[in-house]
Every structure is written in C-alpha cells, then in structure tokens.
Amino acid sequence: MLSENLLYGDLGELAESATLTNLREQVAAAEKQRAAVEVQLQQAIADTEEARRANEILARNISVLYNTAKAELDRKNRQIEQLEIELHQIKSIEGAADIGAEMRPS
C-alpha cells in the first residue's frame, strides 16, 4: 500500500496542477475580455457625450432660427400693414381728385 501511494500519489497533485493552470488561463482570458469591454464602454461613454453636446448645439441653433424667422415674419407683416395704409391713402387721394375733376365745369 505504501508503494502504491508512492506510485500514484503524484497523480492527484498533477491533476490539481492541471486544474490550476486551466483556471489561470481562464482568469487571464476573462481579464483580457474585461479590458476589451472596458475600452468599448469608454468609447460608448465618449460617443454619448459627443451626441449630447451636438444635441444641445442643434437645439440652440433651432431656437435661434425660429426666433429669427418669427422676427422676420413680424417685420414683414408690419411692412405689409404700412404699405396697405399707404395704398389706402393713395386711393383716397386719387378718389378725391376724381371727384374734383367731375365737379369742375367742362
């Protein structure tokens, strides 16, 4: 029995050594995968931040564009109102001139 332990006793240690080596390889592979995922995460965070900043800029630009267009429409509407007043005044003057011409003896 003693000789059997000497003969086969190393088998358990060899199996444990192989298991330990296998586990170390798995840990190394998992660490490598974790590092790759960390790089992807950092890139996703950077992309998200860039998209957020672009969104803020676009929202600000749209707001400025809207306010500019609204101010331009208001200015054009005031101009149209002023031109309509001037047109009405010209028609009134022409109408008065036509009435005056009709009243003059020929």
C-alpha positions, 0 to 999 in steps of 0.5 A: 500500500505504501508503494502504491501511494508512492506510485500514484500519489503524484497523480492527484497533485498533477491533476490539481496542477492541471486544474490550476493552470486551466483556471489561470488561463481562464482568469487571464482570458476573462481579464483580457475580455474585461479590458476589451469591454472596458475600452468599448464602454469608454468609447460608448461613454465618449460617443454619448457625450459627443451626441449630447453636446451636438444635441444641445448645439442643434437645439440652440441653433433651432431656437435661434432660427425660429426666433429669427424667422418669427422676427422676420415674419413680424417685420414683414407683416408690419411692412405689409400693414404700412404699405396697405395704409399707404395704398389706402391713402393713395386711393383716397387721394386719387378718389378725391381728385376724381371727384374734383375733376367731375365737379369742375365745369367742362 
